[in-house]
Amino acid sequence: MASTAVVRTRWFQRSSAVGEDRREPSKTPSMIAIRWRRKAFAIASVQEGDTGNGGGNNIGPLELNTVFDDLQPEIAFKDTPSLPKPLSVSDVSGSFNGSRLRVAYQGLPGAYSEAAAAKAYPNCEAVPCELFEIAFDAVERWLVERAVLPIENSLGGSIHRNYDLLLHHKLHIVGEVKYAVRHCLLANPGVKREDLKRVLSHPQALAQCEHTLTKLGVVREAVDDTAGAAKFVAVNKLQDAGAVASSSAAEIYGLDILAQDIQDDPDNVTRFLMLAREPIIPGIDKPFKTSIVFSLEEGPGVLFNALAVFAMRDINLTKACFNILYRYTWYFDYLFYVDFEASMAAVNAQNALRHLKEFATFLRVLGSYPMDMSQA
Ligand SMILES: O=C(O)C(=O)C[C@]1(C(=O)O)C=C[C@@H](O)C=C1
């Protein structure tokens, strides 16, 4: 019993540590800069008091505006006089009115992440962001209450880049939602399938439509999100290019739907995580899932031993994947991400983590949250 209490304390200690770090929106937010690194994936988190004035590494945010808005900003979209503009780093001084839950997502209106946010929080105000980093930052700065993050897809597998984001930020997973992703082939009115030489979309979406696109014989062009692809095709009135995106993106940007359900698998599902500043208090009244990340010493059987802490307590794993942490001399160090079917309020889960902690070189609980048992 004593050891159980220790683990429980650790779990809540971590929660309160985050609570202490809670930041009110900065009084001089326009002075704050985020150091973005395009290639290296390490995100330098904004430090208290970091004014970011003239830092040598400060290359500014990645701007989708340079791709989309600078080209032909004058186009008017059907029935959408005032689409929300994605948050950019310069928007951090803004605050939102109203009492609806504000949920940040990466992409433009019509992106699947927006639909996932609406499924998870039906009356929320979905806030588009240019980048995932901005969505995370918006939560950390109290501009929004939640962020949604696509984490895995039934066709494409784990979205490793987003696992890294979970590690580099202090947000907690507070829920999950499965969303059935049904892709459409979109083009400007009058453009036919045989006119298409290239198709733009998010890389995940392009990969999910591999067979259809191969049959079409088009060149694939990757952009940041599916709705952004649709907007780009519409804004530039492209006659030789289409987009893979949702039917709502077709509606918003005034494109025709040339084909529906073009994903390789009709049951194409993406799982999204809901993220918040504070963890939720884990319960045992309904099925919970817990997500953790850990690293291990080099050596034979270490991963076997790590997974055995769950097996010996009859705890089911729903997911296990790994990312490379960094290269150390001639071998790589790995971060293991595991989801297991138990709440952190359950004694067997606490014991399993206490056991894992005995030999893990690093262990963090990313969240303990209700499982999405619904049909996608
Ligand atoms: O581009 C979008 O519309 C997104 O919401 C992103 C995203 C992803 O990252 O996987 C979400 C769901 C689909 O799997 C395709 C793309």
The ligand as an SDF file (V2000), in Angstrom:
LIG
                    3D

 16 16  0  0  0  0  0  0  0  0999 V2000
   -5.3710   18.2300  -43.0170 O   0  0  0  0  0  0  0  0  0  0  0  0
   -6.3590   18.0280  -42.2900 C   0  0  0  0  0  0  0  0  0  0  0  0
   -7.5170   18.2380  -42.6590 O   0  0  0  0  0  0  0  0  0  0  0  0
   -6.1300   17.5060  -40.9530 C   0  0  0  0  0  0  0  0  0  0  0  0
   -6.9780   17.6480  -40.1060 O   0  0  0  0  0  0  0  0  0  0  0  0
   -4.8600   16.7220  -40.6920 C   0  0  0  0  0  0  0  0  0  0  0  0
   -5.0170   15.2130  -40.8920 C   0  0  0  0  0  0  0  0  0  0  0  0
   -3.7470   14.4860  -40.3010 C   0  0  0  0  0  0  0  0  0  0  0  0
   -2.8220   15.1020  -39.8440 O   0  0  0  0  0  0  0  0  0  0  0  0
   -3.7680   13.2440  -40.3550 O   0  0  0  0  0  0  0  0  0  0  0  0
   -6.1820   14.7230  -40.1490 C   0  0  0  0  0  0  0  0  0  0  0  0
   -6.9400   13.7010  -40.5870 C   0  0  0  0  0  0  0  0  0  0  0  0
   -6.6240   12.9890  -41.8360 C   0  0  0  0  0  0  0  0  0  0  0  0
   -5.9540   11.8020  -41.4410 O   0  0  0  0  0  0  0  0  0  0  0  0
   -5.7410   13.7660  -42.7330 C   0  0  0  0  0  0  0  0  0  0  0  0
   -5.0780   14.8560  -42.3030 C   0  0  0  0  0  0  0  0  0  0  0  0
  1  2  2  0
  2  3  1  0
  2  4  1  0
  4  5  2  0
  4  6  1  0
  6  7  1  0
  7  8  1  0
  7 11  1  0
  7 16  1  0
  8  9  2  0
  8 10  1  0
 11 12  2  0
 12 13  1  0
 13 14  1  0
 13 15  1  0
 15 16  2  0
M  END
$$$$
